[in-house]
């Protein structure tokens, strides 16, 4: 810890997602992004017995953490996200628990296809601001 009582993280870290049974997935710390995002190979909005649900398959088959398991979310919204290149798209937004070391944080994640990207997960300022300091010269400080 430090004088701000914040955890110091590097530009890449390992995080677990207890809700998804994913442990120690490499994530990119992205102070330029406001919200966090996670890779999904499938996202479908369903109506079951008159109730909207979101069916999500996280990650892609080329990721060693991929299980192909479908997760159902009853609470979700939409969010307009603009990329650094200026492209805007509407994405689904859900709350997920993310674990760094021994501490779990609940934070919103947008759902997107990140198959061509180096990192399956981006952690944005909404989570970072109150909890972490970033040392961009380091990686994997919180194993």
VEXDREN-2710 file (C-alpha; in Angstrom, 1 decimal):
% VEXDREN-2710
k/r/px/py/pz
1/UNK/0.0/0.0/0.0
2/UNK/1.0/3.7/-0.1
3/UNK/0.0/7.0/1.4
4/UNK/-3.3/6.9/-0.6
5/UNK/-4.2/3.4/0.6
6/UNK/-4.5/2.3/-3.0
7/UNK/-3.2/-0.8/-4.6
8/UNK/-0.4/-0.2/-7.1
9/UNK/-0.9/-2.0/-10.4
10/UNK/1.1/-2.3/-13.5
11/UNK/0.0/-1.8/-17.1
12/UNK/-1.0/-5.5/-17.2
13/UNK/-2.3/-7.6/-14.3
14/UNK/-3.8/-10.9/-13.5
15/UNK/-7.4/-10.8/-12.4
16/UNK/-10.1/-13.4/-11.6
17/UNK/-13.8/-13.3/-12.3
18/UNK/-15.6/-15.3/-9.6
19/UNK/-19.0/-15.0/-11.4
20/UNK/-17.5/-16.6/-14.5
21/UNK/-15.2/-19.2/-12.9
22/UNK/-12.2/-17.6/-14.6
23/UNK/-9.0/-17.4/-12.6
24/UNK/-5.9/-15.3/-13.3
25/UNK/-6.8/-13.9/-16.7
26/UNK/-4.4/-11.3/-18.0
27/UNK/-6.0/-7.9/-18.1
28/UNK/-4.9/-4.6/-19.6
29/UNK/-5.0/-1.5/-17.3
30/UNK/-6.3/1.3/-19.5
31/UNK/-6.5/4.7/-17.9
32/UNK/-7.7/6.2/-21.2
33/UNK/-10.9/4.1/-21.1
34/UNK/-13.7/5.2/-18.8
35/UNK/-15.4/1.9/-18.5
36/UNK/-14.1/-1.6/-18.4
37/UNK/-14.8/-4.1/-21.2
38/UNK/-14.6/-7.9/-21.6
39/UNK/-14.3/-10.2/-24.6
40/UNK/-17.4/-12.2/-25.6
41/UNK/-17.8/-14.7/-28.5
42/UNK/-21.6/-14.6/-28.2
43/UNK/-24.1/-12.1/-26.8
44/UNK/-27.9/-12.8/-27.3
45/UNK/-30.8/-10.9/-25.9
46/UNK/-33.6/-13.4/-25.2
47/UNK/-37.2/-13.2/-24.0
48/UNK/-38.1/-16.1/-21.7
49/UNK/-41.6/-16.2/-20.3
50/UNK/-42.0/-12.5/-21.1
51/UNK/-38.7/-11.6/-19.3
52/UNK/-35.7/-10.1/-21.1
53/UNK/-32.4/-12.0/-20.5
54/UNK/-28.9/-11.7/-21.8
55/UNK/-27.1/-14.9/-22.8
56/UNK/-23.3/-14.5/-22.9
57/UNK/-20.4/-16.7/-23.8
58/UNK/-17.3/-15.1/-22.5
59/UNK/-13.9/-15.2/-24.4
60/UNK/-13.2/-17.0/-27.6
61/UNK/-12.2/-20.6/-28.4
62/UNK/-8.6/-19.5/-29.0
63/UNK/-8.3/-18.3/-25.4
64/UNK/-7.1/-21.0/-23.0
65/UNK/-9.6/-19.8/-20.4
66/UNK/-12.5/-20.3/-22.8
67/UNK/-15.2/-22.8/-21.6
68/UNK/-18.0/-22.2/-24.0
69/UNK/-20.4/-22.0/-21.0
70/UNK/-23.4/-19.8/-21.5
71/UNK/-24.1/-17.3/-18.7
72/UNK/-27.5/-15.7/-18.2
73/UNK/-27.9/-12.1/-16.9
74/UNK/-31.2/-10.7/-15.8
75/UNK/-29.9/-7.2/-15.2
76/UNK/-28.3/-5.4/-18.1
77/UNK/-28.4/-2.1/-19.9
78/UNK/-26.9/-0.5/-23.0
79/UNK/-24.1/2.0/-23.3
80/UNK/-22.8/4.1/-26.2
81/UNK/-19.0/3.6/-26.4
82/UNK/-16.7/5.7/-28.5
83/UNK/-13.3/4.2/-29.4
84/UNK/-10.1/6.2/-29.5
85/UNK/-10.4/6.2/-33.3
86/UNK/-13.8/7.9/-33.0
87/UNK/-16.0/4.9/-33.8
88/UNK/-19.2/4.8/-31.7
89/UNK/-21.2/1.7/-31.0
90/UNK/-23.9/0.6/-28.5
91/UNK/-22.8/-2.2/-26.2
92/UNK/-24.5/-4.3/-23.5
93/UNK/-23.4/-3.3/-20.0
94/UNK/-23.4/-5.8/-17.1
95/UNK/-22.0/-5.8/-13.5
96/UNK/-19.3/-8.3/-12.8
97/UNK/-17.2/-9.1/-9.8
98/UNK/-13.5/-8.9/-10.5
99/UNK/-10.8/-10.0/-8.0
100/UNK/-7.3/-8.5/-7.7
101/UNK/-5.2/-10.4/-5.2
102/UNK/-7.6/-11.0/-2.3
103/UNK/-10.1/-8.1/-2.9
104/UNK/-13.2/-8.3/-5.0
105/UNK/-14.8/-5.3/-6.7
106/UNK/-18.1/-5.1/-8.4
107/UNK/-17.9/-2.9/-11.5
108/UNK/-19.7/-2.5/-14.9
109/UNK/-18.3/-4.1/-18.0
110/UNK/-19.3/-3.5/-21.6
111/UNK/-19.5/-6.7/-23.7
112/UNK/-17.6/-6.7/-27.0
113/UNK/-15.7/-8.9/-29.5
114/UNK/-12.0/-8.4/-28.7
115/UNK/-10.8/-11.4/-30.7
116/UNK/-8.2/-9.5/-32.6
117/UNK/-6.9/-7.7/-29.6
118/UNK/-3.9/-8.6/-27.4
119/UNK/-6.0/-8.4/-24.2
120/UNK/-9.4/-10.0/-23.5
121/UNK/-10.2/-7.5/-20.8
122/UNK/-9.6/-3.7/-20.4
123/UNK/-9.9/-2.2/-16.9
124/UNK/-11.0/1.5/-17.1
125/UNK/-11.1/4.5/-14.9
126/UNK/-14.5/3.8/-13.3
127/UNK/-12.8/1.0/-11.3
128/UNK/-9.3/2.4/-11.2
129/UNK/-9.9/5.9/-9.9
130/UNK/-10.9/5.1/-6.3
131/UNK/-8.9/1.9/-5.8
132/UNK/-5.6/1.8/-7.7
133/UNK/-2.5/3.7/-8.7
134/UNK/-0.8/2.7/-12.0
135/UNK/2.9/2.2/-12.5
136/UNK/3.1/1.9/-16.3
137/UNK/6.7/0.7/-16.1
138/UNK/5.6/-2.5/-14.4
139/UNK/3.5/-5.6/-15.2
140/UNK/1.9/-8.2/-13.0
141/UNK/2.5/-6.7/-9.6
142/UNK/-0.5/-8.4/-8.0
143/UNK/0.1/-12.1/-8.6
END
